[in-house]
Structures are given as C-alpha cells and as structure tokens.
Amino acid sequence: MTRPSTHILRLLSWGRTLARHGALRGIERDPNTPPQIRRLVRLARFGTFQPREPDYAGAFQAIGPAAIKLGQTLATRPDIVGDSAAHNLLSLQDSLPPVPFAAIKREIEASFAKPVEALFASIEETPVGAASIAQVHRAVTTDGRTVAVKVLRPGIREKFGADIQTYEWAAAHLEGLGGEPARLRPRLVIANFKRWTLRELDLRREAASASELAEKMQAEAGYRVPGIDWDRTNGRVMTIDWIDGIKISETEALRAAGHDLPRLAERLVLTFLKQAISLGYFHADMHQGNLFVQEGGTIAAIDFGIMGRIDRRARLWLAEILYGLTTGNYRRVAEIHFEAQYVPSYHSVDEFATALRAVGEPTRGRPVSELSVGQMLDSLFAITREFDMQTQPHLLLLQKTMVMVEGLATQLDPQINMWNVAAPYVREWIRDELGPEAAIADRLRKDAQTLLGLPDLVRRIEEKFPPKGGAPDAPPLPEVELVWDKRGERRWPGYLIAALAGGGALWAAQALGWL
C-alpha cells in the first residue's frame, strides 16, 4: 500500500505544476473552498510566477497521462472546477510525443508471443496518432487488408495505477471535510474515472465495445463502426479496419468534397440521440479526431475506449426532461427530478420548476450560435447547489458527450438549433415508449417480473432496504485511512514533516531551476 507521505509528495508536485499555470487561483478564491484546502493551495503556489490567465489544460498536459484523462473528466464538472476552468479544459488535447517504434514493436511481439512479421506484412513506423494511453500505426495484414493497429504505451498501466491511488486518497480526504466537498462526492467521481480508465487500459474491452455498438447501430443508415480483427487483438493491442475519410472538423474539405454540412450536423445529433436515448449505449468520446465523413455522407467513428450506458428508467426520465425543456413544461421536468430522487423531497417542486424556467426559457428557439446546450448545462449546475442536488455520476459522460456533439454540430452548421433537431426524435421515442401499446406491453412485462421477484421483495422488506432512486447504486469505494485519524499515533508528525519537507524541497528545486 502506498504511504501517505508518498501521496502528499505527489500532490505537492502536481500542485506546483498547477500553480505555475495559474490553475489554483480559482480554487483559492472560491468561497466554497474549505480553509484547509485554501492553506494547501497557498503552500503549493508559494514562490511561483503565475500567468495572467490560468491555463488549466496546459497544467494537466504537463502533469502527465492520467492527469490528461482526469482533466477531460473535470471538463464536464463546472460545479467543481468553475465555468472558466471547465471551458478551458474542453480544449485539452489527449496527445503526447510518440513512443519509439522499437518499443512498440516489442510490445506487439511480447503480447502475441510471435514476431510482428507473422501478423503484418508491413507496419508504418511513424504513428498516425499518439495519445496518453496508446498510439496507432497503419499496417497491412498478412492477408492484404489495410488496418489500424492500436498499442498501449509501455508501462502505462502501472503509471495510471499509481496516480489513481493518489486521486482516491486525496478525494477521500476532501470528502472527509464535509460540507460542499461532500455534496460534490469526489470519491464517486474518482471511482467512475477509475472504472472508465481501466476499460481504456484493456484494449479487448474497447474492441468489444466497438463490436457491440456496430451490432446495435447496423440498421442505422449513414453511420459506420470499423470491424475488429480479433485474431490480431488482445489486452495490449487492438487491430481494426482502416477508415478512409475526412475529419468531421475539416469543414472546408467537406464542402469541397460536396457534402451537405447542415445535413451532416443534423445526422450527427440524431445519431447521438439514437445511441443515448433509444439504445442507452453511446460513443462517449465524440471529439473531432474520432469522427470521419466518408463518401455519401456516412459518419464513421473510431476510438471506443470510453462508452456510456444509461438504463431504461433513466432514459425515460432523460427523454422527458429534454422534451419538457424544449416545450417549456418545466413543472413536469421538476416532477421527474423528484421522482428520480435527484432532488431531496424536502424542497418545493414548484420552486424547482421556477428555477428550471429561468434556465430553460433563454435557450428556447435560439440557434446554438447565440445560446448553447453547454451554457444551459452550466446554468443547471448552478441551481443544483441551491436545491441540494447531489452529483449523478452515471450522467457525467452524457453531459460531456452532449457538449462535444454540440461543438461539432455548430462547426458544421452555425445556425443549427439543437432543441429543434432533438424535439421530434425525443417526442416520437416518448410516444413509442409511453404510448398505449407500449404501456400494455410494459405492464405485462412488469407483472411477470413482479411475480418472479416476490421472494426477493420479501427479503428486501425484511432487511429494510430503502427504495432505489433514479441513480444506480454507487460502486464499492476503496477504504482510505484519513491522515487526521492518525493524530494519536506517532506516525502523524512524520507525515506533517514529510509534507513540509517535500514542499520546501520542491520550492528549492524550482528556485534553482531544476524543475
């Protein structure tokens, strides 16, 4: 187990990097920041020269691979990091200098226990992309197919594992302070981040995700998922069909190729809604580097390391919330939040409906160029604090992806109105799911499930289980012994001394130009 002194030294080192980029200024000035954290921030920034404008993306990029992924997660949480930081983090590029091809070749050969030549007739040494977790090379298989070969960076699993342990340790101490930090549930945020990251570090999981999405979307015209070469895929290497096309962000090239950009923008939005609302399974990393446009306007997706899932009940609530916001039925939107137990019952439904109206009315009927979904989400985050609404981690990926889709759709068509595009689709889906025929079928299914579930229900009543709300059960969180619980032990002074000594050493190293 990693010692607390190691966690403290890591946090001080990261804090110094954040301070040099001005990224701690917002935390220090936020009135909701606990005084203990404010003091640590002051220690971390002592002796640094900070830029006029904070560069959060640059700070996370400088810290390393795990921080890049964490920064992308925090980009969806303006309630934690603030509006300006969240906006800046959206520009965080998941790219690092490539690993030398000799090391990549060794990884491929070690994972398959055979020479590269037995798998590929040729493989380009210069990667087509190098991200924090893996890099991709173009290759030709021994049977003549052109493919993309994704290979994990050597040692990346160990590096992520060590950093995530420190994230867990820090989140437990932050939540242990109570108050606003406890409401934001940082431990659960890190637990979800850990789960998403571990999936990305197993390329078999990514391959399975791509295969599942392809199966679910096979009837959807104008959308393509590349096929998986399972014979050349394992936990550290994934081989998929090569995608030829134009990046969806290259609007001039798309226009020159004769593509209808407004139609592409609408297809992008509807494809996302199909996945999120109808299927409950969506590509959650839809940034500009992961989407290509092929002949005929087909959108081809790559990189399936991050996928989102939403169960049927949550999708019904989500669809009604979206439709209620588009039609101005704020009372129904408020009721759903209470039914899902997102908002505690001691608050007023009517007051919450009025707060939602203040957020929703400015967005209706306007193009994204004037007012965006992202801005609406920021406003929604602002009212969650007033109504004691806890973070819903199962919706974080959805929020992040909505912002990404909105940004790409706006590039393609600055006049697109996300609500006008979404409303007919959501209305039809609600009708199909909540209409008379669906209600009868749902009732039959539920009655059968109820009969089969009676024994379990009796056990739940006997054990006094509370009713389940709108959010899924929280995953088991790691046990973390808090430093202040050690005050009665002799080790406590040692941790304090280690923190002060580490801070002094880091400050001295920077003053001498070693860092």
N, C-alpha and C positions, 0 to 999 in steps of 0.2 A: 504494500500500500504506500502511496506517495505521502511523504511527510508534509505537514502543514507549512513548514519553513520553505519547502520547495515550491508549493503553491504561491506563497507570499512573494518569493523572489520572481517567479514568472509574472505575477500580476504587476509588480513594481516595474519590471522591464517593459511589459506591454503598456503600462500607464505612462512611462516616459515617452514611448513612441507616439501614443495618442496625444500627449501634451505637446510634443514638438510640432504636431499637425494642428494644434488648436482644438482638438476634438474633445477635450474635457471641459471646455468653457461652459457649454450648455448645462452639463451635469452640476457644476459648481453653482450656477446662477438659478437653477430650478428650485422654486420654493418647496417642492415636494421631496427634494433630496434629503435623506436623513443626515443629521450633523456628523455622524461617524464617517459616512461616505464623503461628505464635503471635506473633512480633515484629511482623508487619504488622498483625495484629488489634489489638494494643496501641496501635500508632500510630493506627489508624483510630478507636478509641474514646476517644483522649486528649481530655479536656476535655468529654466528653458526660455528660448526666444520663440514666441508663438506668432503665426501669421495673422494678418488682419481678419481674413475669412477662414473659418475652420474647414479642413479638408478631411472629412470622415472617411471617404473612400480611399484616399491616399494612405491614411493611417492603417486601415485594415489590410490594404495591399502590402504595406511594409512589414506588418507583423508576421504574415505567412498564410499558408493554405487554409488551415482551419479557421483563421480569422476572416478570410475572404468569404467562406461559406456562412459564418456567423453574421457577418455584415449584410449579406444578401437576405438572411432571415430577418434581421432587425430593420431592414428597409420597409418591411410590412408593418412595423410597430411604431408609428408616430406617437402613440400614447406612452411609449417607454423612452424613445430617444428624441422626440420632438419632431415637428414638421420639417424644419430645415435640414436636420440630420437625415431623416428618412428620405427626403428628396435627393440629397447628395449621394446617399448610399445606393440609390437606384442606378447610378452611373458606375457602380463598382464593376470592373471588368475581371472576370474569372480567367485570368491569363498570367502565365509565368514563363520565364525563359525555358526552352525545351531541354529535356534530358538528352545527353549524347546518345546517338543511335546504338552504340556498342552496349550501353547499359540496357536499353530497350530490348535489344536482340537477346541478351542474356535472360531477361525476364520471360520472354516468349518461350525460349528453349527450356528454361527450368520448369515453367508451368505445364508444358506439354511433354517434357522428357524426351524431346526429339529435336533435331536441327530445324532451323527455320526453313531450309530448302525443301524439307519434307512436307511443309504446309503451303508454302507460297512459291510460285515461280519467280516472282520479283516483289520487292517491297521498297518503296521510296524512303531514303534515309532522312530527308527533310520532312518534318511533320506538317500536316495541313492545319493543325491546331494543337496548342499546348495549354491546358488548364491546370488548376490547382491539384486535381486528383489524378488526372490521366492525360495522355496525349494520343493523337490519332495520326496514323500513317496510311497512305493509299497503297494498295497492293493488288496483285493478280494471283489468284489461287492456282494450284497445280492443274486444275481442270479448266482454266482460262477465264474465270469470272473476275470482274473488277470489284473490289470490296474496300471497305474502310476497316482498319484494324485499330481498336482502342486498347491501350495498355496502361495499367496502373503505374504511377511513378514508384520507383524502388523506395521502400521504407515508409511509404505514405501512411499505411495502416497504423504503424507504431507511433508516428508523429501525431496523427489525429487522436489516437487513443490517449496519449499523454496530455494533450491540450484540453480534450473534453473532460478529463478528470478534474482539471483545474477549473473549468467552467462550472462543473457540478458543485465543486467545493465553494466557489465564490457565490453561486446562486443560492445555495443553502444558507450561507451567512447573510446574504442580502435579505432573503425572505424571513430569516430569523429576527430581523429588526422590527417586523410587524408594520402596521400602518399601510401606507401607499405601496411600498415594495411587496408586501404580502398580497395585496389586491391584484397586482400585475402578474403574480405567480411565475417568477423567473425560473423556479426549479422545473416546472412543467414545460416552459418554453425550451429550456436546455434539453429536457428529456425528449421532446419532439425533434429538436435539432439533431440529437444523437441518433435517434431512430432513422431519420431521413439520411443522415450521413453514412451510417453503417450500410444502408441499402446501396448507396452510391459506391461504397468500397468493395462490393461484391458484384462483379460485372455479370454474373449469372442472373442475379436479381434484375438488373437492368434489361438483360436480354429477355427475361420472362415478362417484364413489364411491357416491352415493345411488342412481344408476341400477343399478349392479352389485349392491348389496345388495337392492334391490327385486326384481331378477331372481332372485337366489338364494333369497329368502325368500317368493316369490309363492305357494308351496304351503303356507306355514305359516299356519294359521288364527289369528286374534287378534293379528296383527302387521301394521303398515302403514308404508310409506315413501312420503312425498308425491312426486307426479310432478314432473318437471323441464320447465320451459318453455324449450326450447333456443333458440328464436328471440329470447328476451329474456335470454340468459345469455352472458357472456364472462368473461375473466380477472378483471375487477374488479366484475362484477355477476352475481348469480345470482337467478333467479326460479323459485319452486316453488309448488305448490298450498298454499293456506292450510289450516291444521289447526285445526279446532274441537274442543275437548275440555277436560278438567280436568287440571291439572298432577298428576302422579302423587304428588307430595309433599303435596297438599291432601287429607289423609285424611278430614277431616270432610265436605268437599264430595263426595268419592267415596262416602262412606257414605250421605249424604243423597240421592244420585242412585241409590241402590240397588245399588251394585257390591259384589261379594263380595271383600273385601280379602285374606283368606288365599289365595283362588284367584288374584287378581292377582299377589300376591307369588310364588306358585309359577310362574305363567306368565312373569313377568319372569326368574326364574332359569333356567327351561328354554329361554327364547328366547335368553338369553346363551350357554348351553351349546350350543345348536344352531349358533349362529354360530361360536363359538370352537372347539368340538371337531369338529363334523360338517363345517362349511364351511371352517374355517381363515381366516375373513374376518369381522371383527366390528366393530360400532359401539363405538369406544373412548372415547367422551365421554358416557357414560350417566349424567349427573348429573340432578338433579331438574328443572332448567329445560328439558331436552331430551326429556322423555318426557311424553306426554299420554294420557289414557284417554278413549276415545270410547264411544258407545252400544254395548251388547253386550259391553263389557269389552275391546275392541280396544286394544292399546297402539300408539300412533303415535309415531315417533321423528323428530326433526329434528336439524340441525347435524351434518353428516357430514365435517367438516374433519379429524378425527382418526380413522383407521381402522387396525385391526390385522390382520396376516397371520401365519399360522403354517403351515409346510409339513407335509406328511402325516407324515413321520417324527417331527417334533417333537410333532405332535398325538397320535400313538400313545404316545409316551413320556409326554406330559402326562396322557393319559387313564389310563394305567397307574399313574402317580404318584397321581392323585386317587383312583382306585379302591383302590389299595394303602393309602392313608391312611385311607379310610373303613372298610376291612375289617381294618385292623391288620396287613397284610402288609408290614412295614417292611423285611424282607430284600429283597423284590422291588423296593421303591422305591429302596433303596440301590443295587441292581444296575443299575437304569436310569440313575441318576446317573453311574455309572462307564462304562456302555455309551455314554452320550451325551457322555462326556468332560467333564462338568461338574465332576467331582471328579478331581484327579490320581490316577493309578494307584498311586502310592507309599503312599497311605493304605489303611487296612483297611476292607473292605466291612462286616465285622461291627461294627466300631466306629462306622461311619457309620449303620448300621441302628439301633444302640442310641441314638445321638443323635437320630435321627428319631423313635424311640419316645417319647423324653422330650418331644418337641414334639407328636406326634400323639395320644397317649393322653388328655391332659386335654381334648381337643376332641371326642372321640367321644361321641355320644349326648346332647349337651347342646344346648339352644336357643341361638341367637345372642345372646339377651339375657344369657346367662351367660358365654359364651366364643365369640369370633368368628373368622372366617376371617382378618380383618385382624390379630388378635393372633397367630394361627398363623403368618402370613407374617412378622411381626416376629420371632417365635421362630426361624423358619427362617433369616432373615437373620443372627441371632446366631450360628448354628453354621457359617455359610459361612466365616467368618474362620478358625475353628479347623481347617477342612479345606481351606483354600487354594482355595476355590471362587471362580473369577472371576465377575464380573458377566456376566449373559446379557442384553444389551440387547434382543434380539428378544422377550424375555418381559416387559419392563417395562410395556408397555401392557396386557398381560393382567393383571398384578398390580394395576395401577391400576384397571382396569375391574372386577375381582373385588371390590375394596374398595367401589367405588361401588355395584355391584349389591347387595352385602350390606347397605349402609346403607339403600338404598331398600326392599329386601325387609323389613328389620327394622321400618322405619316402618309398612309396610302390615300386617305380622304379627309382633309382637314374639316370638312363640313358634316362629317358623319355624326349622327345622334345615336349614342349607344342605347338610350332608352327606347327610341322609336324602332330600332332594329330588334331589340330584345323582346319588347312587349308582345307582338303577335306570337312569337315562338313560345314564350312563357305562358300566355293565355291558353294556347292550344294544348300545351302539356298539362296545365292545371285541369282543363276540361276533360282530357283523357283520363287523368289520374283521379279526379274527384267527381266526375260525372256519374249519372245513374248506373250505367253498365259497370263502370269501374268500382262504384260503391258496393254493388251486389257481389261482384267477384271478390272484392276485398273483405266483405263481411263473411262470406263463406270460408275464405282462407283463414280469417282471424278466429272464427268459431271453431274450426278444426284445430287450429293451433292452441286455442284455449282449452279444449277438451284434453289434448295431449299434454298440456302443460299444467294440469291441475295438481298433480303430486308436487311438482316443483314450487307451485304457488303456495301450497300449504307450508312447505318448508320455509319459504321466504317469510311468510307471516309469522311463523313460529320464531324465527330468528330475528324478527323485527327489522327486516331490510327496509330502508327508505325507498320511496318511489324514484324511479330513474327519470332524470330530466332530459333536456334537449341535447346535452353534450355527452359524448361517450365517457365511460369510466376512465379515470386517469390511470396511466400505466404505473407500475411499481417504481418508486423513486429510490435511488441509492441512499443508504444510510450514511450520513455525514456528521461526524462529531464536531460540534461547533467549538471554536477556539475559546470563547468566553466560558464554556463549560469546564475548561481545564484550569481555571484560576486557582483552584485549591490544590493543584498539583505542581510539582517543581518544574514541569516542562513549560508552563506558561511564560515565565520570564525569558526562557530561551527563545520562544517564538517572537516575542517582542523585540528582543535584542537582534534576532536574525532579520526582522523586518527593517529595523533602523540601520543595521549594518549594511543590509542589501541596498537600501535606499541611498545611503552615503556612498557606497561603492559605485553604484550606477551614476550618481551625480558626479563623483570624481572622474569616472571614466569618460563621461561626456565632456566635462570641463577640459580634460586633457586631449580631447579629440579622438578617443579610442572607439567611441560608439557613434 
